[in-house]
């Protein structure tokens, strides 16, 4: 088969959609090398994707940023038609508006509809743009890949898309999160980021949807004498967290680390006593899988995609209730036996999201198309 991809995120985004795109492209090359893979990108090269995976890059003649953006949205379909792939897959929520010009089977991955469920997190203009792109892509696609049943449900609800058009295919995480490879780096990473010997960890942008304040409240209610490391980009929501911590004499227990490198993040996970992911909504929740692979006990929501992904390998709680969170955290901190059991369960659960398993699922899907 000849399979084309919208590779913009793989070339330009360091996390999130970029990681998803790179994982798909790399694993298909590695496990199914007999196919031809075409990468359509506004840029011709990238330090984020190794050269061996960039053998068939198709990019515009445009030089300016505006010209490149225009090509990707309004002219890339014509370029795809010239290269005649059997399948074209938009890996990051969108297809070019002129995608009808190609006879390729059209696939789009929708990761989440956060901009609809939490509109207050986005500007009016961004919401309008995202809605048009996502909705139009779902209409134009022959098939839609949802990264979780939660996202599938949202697509049906908000876009009125027939269920038969949507396929749920989970995503994987980078192999560097394997716990077997991390112990030797504990000391250097701990010193580099000034991390304590014992800590609770939450990873991701520190925004209201991620709900970290309820973990801080849980620490206060149960007088948990442990540090809380928030690894992610700060937003205005941080002020609420720090204000609560100051009011309750907990400032020294809240540690915010914004610039942890991708290479060091698995070690930061591995050193944590417990990973708490209290987000009230995710399209998938890849930090749960990263934590499973890194060998740390997981506590997450009892509803939505993180409950779906975590299964029985994670302690599921009502993340809207700080006391529920506190009971779970205290149980893990107080019991080595529970901690070991959760780590083992997480390791087994992570096999469902192994790179080869996910890649096989995607290739089976392509073959059915």
Number of C-alpha atoms within 10 A of each C-alpha: 12 15 18 26 26 26 25 23 21 27 24 18 16 13 13 14 18 20 21 21 25 24 22 20 23 18 18 23 17 12 14 13 10 11 12 16 23 23 23 23 24 27 19 15 15 14 8 15 19 13 10 9 18 18 12 14 18 21 20 19 11 14 10 9 11 9 13 19 16 16 21 22 16 14 18 28 22 17 19 25 16 11 14 16 20 17 22 29 24 25 26 22 23 24 30 22 17 17 23 15 15 21 15 22 16 23 26 26 26 26 24 22 22 17 16 16 12 12 13 10 15 14 10 10 9 13 17 13 10 17 16 12 17 22 19 16 24 26 14 20 24 15 20 28 26 26 21 26 20 23 24 24 15 20 24 14 11 12 14 13 18 10 12 8 15 25 18 18 19 21 27 23 22 17 15 18 24 19 20 12 13 19 11 10 13 15 12 12 17 16 10 11 14 11 19 16 11 16 22 21 24 26 23 19 17 23 18 18 16 20 20 26 21 20 26 24 20 22 26 19 13 14 12 16 12 17 21 27 22 21 21 17 16 16 11 10 17 19 11 12 21 18 13 17 20 13 9 12 11 18 15 11 18 19 18 17 16 16 11 15 8 13 10 19 18 23 26 24 28 26 26 23 21 28 28 28 25 26 21 19 21 19 21 24 23 21 19 27 27 26 31 31 29 29 30 27 31 28 26 26 24 19 15 19 22 29 22 16 23 24 16 13 22 25 20 22 21 15 24 15 13 22 20 16 26 23 15 19 25 16 12 21 18 10 10 11 9 14 20 15 13 24 22 17 19 27 22 14 20 22 16 16 21 19 21 17 16 22 26 16 15 20 15 11 14 16 9 7 13
